[in-house]
Amino acid sequence: MDGSSSLSKYHQSFNNSNRKNLQDSDLLVTATSPLRLYVHSDPNNILWNNIMSQSIRFCRPIMLVYIKENKEVVLKIKEEVEKEILNLHPFKVYLSGHKYVLINYKFVLSMIDGKILVYIADTSSMQCCPICHA
């Protein structure tokens, strides 16, 4: 999850009157990136590993919202995404010969910037530790 406040501003106007105070840079992106595919019965049997986990190469957007990034918005979107994760069901891919591959998902909130971390960890500043709040 990340806002786009550092992107270029092109000063394009919005036609919708509800968005008059928004700018081009007020875009909040929530994305997912696969990290690893492994055999469930043997986690050491890794079929695929993302060697560029911080790269946008494998990122896929879940949600793009024109909204100003703030604590309430971030926490609401985080809650919505967590609800969607809880409602995921295993995905079954059928192969020939009555065989199938069952894919389970495990999501980890791992690619967030400092401002998002401050909101989620409920710390008062980026200079505070998100774990112990010191």
C-alpha positions as CSV (number, residue, x, y, z in Angstrom):
1,M,0.0,0.0,0.0
2,D,1.4,3.3,-1.0
3,G,0.3,6.8,-1.9
4,S,1.6,8.6,-5.0
5,S,2.5,11.9,-3.5
6,S,5.9,11.9,-5.0
7,L,4.7,11.6,-8.6
8,S,4.6,14.5,-11.0
9,K,1.6,16.9,-10.9
10,Y,0.1,17.7,-14.2
11,H,-2.6,20.0,-12.9
12,Q,-5.4,18.4,-14.7
13,S,-8.8,19.3,-13.5
14,F,-11.5,16.8,-12.4
15,N,-14.9,17.0,-13.9
16,N,-16.6,15.6,-10.7
17,S,-17.3,18.4,-8.2
18,N,-16.6,16.0,-5.3
19,R,-13.0,15.8,-6.4
20,K,-12.2,19.5,-6.7
21,N,-9.7,19.4,-3.8
22,L,-7.8,16.4,-5.2
23,Q,-4.7,16.5,-7.3
24,D,-3.1,14.1,-9.7
25,S,-0.8,12.9,-6.9
26,D,-3.7,11.9,-4.6
27,L,-3.8,8.3,-5.7
28,L,-3.6,5.4,-3.2
29,V,-2.4,2.1,-4.6
30,T,-2.9,-1.3,-3.0
31,A,-1.0,-4.1,-4.7
32,T,0.1,-7.6,-4.3
33,S,3.3,-9.4,-5.3
34,P,3.9,-13.2,-5.3
35,L,6.9,-14.2,-3.2
36,R,7.1,-17.9,-3.3
37,L,5.4,-21.0,-4.6
38,Y,6.2,-24.3,-2.8
39,V,4.9,-27.8,-2.2
40,H,2.6,-27.7,0.9
41,S,3.8,-31.1,2.2
42,D,7.4,-30.0,1.9
43,P,8.0,-26.2,2.3
44,N,11.7,-26.8,1.4
45,N,10.5,-27.9,-2.0
46,I,10.3,-24.5,-3.6
47,L,8.9,-24.5,-7.1
48,W,9.3,-20.8,-7.7
49,N,10.9,-17.9,-5.8
50,N,10.6,-14.2,-6.5
51,I,14.2,-13.1,-6.6
52,M,13.1,-9.4,-7.0
53,S,10.5,-9.1,-4.3
54,Q,10.8,-5.3,-4.0
55,S,10.5,-4.9,-7.8
56,I,7.3,-3.7,-9.5
57,R,7.9,-6.4,-12.1
58,F,5.5,-8.8,-10.4
59,C,3.3,-6.3,-8.6
60,R,-0.4,-6.5,-9.5
61,P,-2.8,-3.8,-8.3
62,I,-5.7,-4.8,-6.1
63,M,-7.1,-1.3,-5.7
64,L,-6.5,2.2,-7.1
65,V,-8.3,5.0,-5.3
66,Y,-8.2,8.7,-5.9
67,I,-8.2,9.8,-2.3
68,K,-5.8,11.8,0.0
69,E,-3.7,9.4,2.0
70,N,-4.4,9.8,5.7
71,K,-4.7,7.5,8.8
72,E,-8.4,6.8,8.6
73,V,-8.3,6.0,4.9
74,V,-5.3,3.7,5.2
75,L,-6.8,1.8,8.2
76,K,-10.1,1.4,6.4
77,I,-8.5,0.0,3.2
78,K,-6.3,-2.3,5.3
79,E,-9.4,-3.7,7.0
80,E,-11.1,-4.2,3.7
81,V,-8.1,-6.1,2.2
82,E,-7.8,-8.2,5.4
83,K,-11.5,-9.1,5.0
84,E,-11.0,-10.1,1.4
85,I,-8.0,-12.3,2.4
86,L,-10.1,-14.1,5.1
87,N,-12.7,-14.9,2.4
88,L,-10.2,-16.4,0.0
89,H,-10.7,-20.1,-0.9
90,P,-8.1,-22.5,-2.2
91,F,-7.8,-22.5,-6.0
92,K,-7.9,-25.9,-7.7
93,V,-6.3,-26.5,-11.1
94,Y,-7.3,-29.7,-12.7
95,L,-4.7,-31.7,-14.7
96,S,-5.1,-34.7,-16.9
97,G,-5.5,-38.1,-15.3
98,H,-7.8,-37.0,-12.4
99,K,-4.9,-35.0,-10.9
100,Y,-5.1,-31.5,-9.6
101,V,-3.0,-28.8,-8.0
102,L,-4.5,-27.0,-5.0
103,I,-3.2,-23.5,-4.4
104,N,-3.6,-21.9,-1.0
105,Y,-2.7,-18.3,-0.3
106,K,-0.8,-16.7,2.6
107,F,-0.6,-12.9,2.5
108,V,2.0,-10.9,4.4
109,L,1.8,-7.1,4.7
110,S,5.4,-6.5,3.7
111,M,5.7,-3.7,1.1
112,I,4.6,-0.6,2.9
113,D,6.3,2.8,3.1
114,G,7.1,4.6,6.3
115,K,4.0,6.7,6.5
116,I,1.7,3.7,6.1
117,L,3.7,1.9,8.8
118,V,3.2,4.8,11.2
119,Y,-0.6,4.7,10.6
120,I,-0.9,0.9,11.0
121,A,1.4,0.6,14.0
122,D,-0.2,3.6,15.6
123,T,3.0,5.4,16.4
124,S,3.3,9.1,16.8
125,S,6.2,9.7,14.4
126,M,8.4,8.1,11.8
127,Q,11.2,8.4,14.3
128,C,9.4,6.1,16.8
129,C,10.0,2.3,16.7
130,P,6.8,0.7,15.2
131,I,7.3,-2.3,17.6
132,C,8.0,-0.8,21.0
133,H,7.0,2.8,20.2
134,A,10.2,4.2,21.8
